[in-house]
Amino acid sequence: MKARILVVEDEKAIQLALRGLLTREGYEVELADNGDLAIERLQQQLFDLVLTDLALGRGPSGMDVLKAAKE
């Protein structure tokens, strides 16, 4: 089974670059472009790793996302 990674990044170019790199390495990648969406995905699915930008603009920060992941 492939490891699942949630990438939380508000810049589209960085999202695409990370998804491409991680997918080529054999990981299953989900994207979220803001903290609210990331927290929603964390409540719905299990992830092996959360890779997040700390400054996500409006709404929950990357630290808020990590706290939600820990819960």
Buried (B, 14 or more C-beta within 10 A) or exposed (E): EEEBBBBBBBEEEEBEEBBEEBEEEEBEBBBBBBBBBBBEBBEEEEBEEBBBBEEBEEBBBBEBBBEBBEE
